[in-house]
Amino acid sequence: MTRSAIMRRVYASVLAALIITIIAVYIVFSAMSGTVFIKLRAAELLPQAQSFAVLARSYLKGEVSGELMTVLTEGNTPGAVSAYAVITDENGTILFLSDPAEPPAEALLRPSIGEALSGRSIYTKVGSGRQVGLLVVAVPVTDESAAIIGSLLLYVPQ
């Protein structure tokens, strides 16, 4: 009889430890996965944005049409950027938006535009609460003399 009681206690202890471990792993994964996945996606988008900034320069100079820019950001074109794009001039005025059907609130993008126009390449997550979060990668668009003539933002909903 005492043997049975001891086995039940051991079984209950093992089961409790297993449940606590499952809950702890879930909490740690939930806390860390968002940050890790954002950093991975940003690391993928930043080189694309820097390459795409060369095309944005041509767009700002009038050498490339908006239709080509739209095709390159649709995502179903081979070699396309798998994000929505925003191109601004040196004043921060939005000149091109690849997803005009559902544009993000301009206020969400304004800080990233400012960072890019100051010469920094950044990534950030914007929006919270009821708003859909956006991963935004922003890079400056420069001319041949390295003067900043605009900014390029790539964003993806999170």
Buried (B, 14 or more C-beta within 10 A) or exposed (E): EEEEEEEEEEEEEEEEEEEEEEEEEEEEEEEEEEEEEBEEBBEEBBEBBBEBBEBBBBBBEEEBEEEEBBEBBEEEEEEBBBBBBBBBBBEBEBEBBBBEEEBBEEEBBEBBBBBBBEEEBBBBBBBEEEEEBBBBBBBBBBEEEEEBBBBBBBBBEB
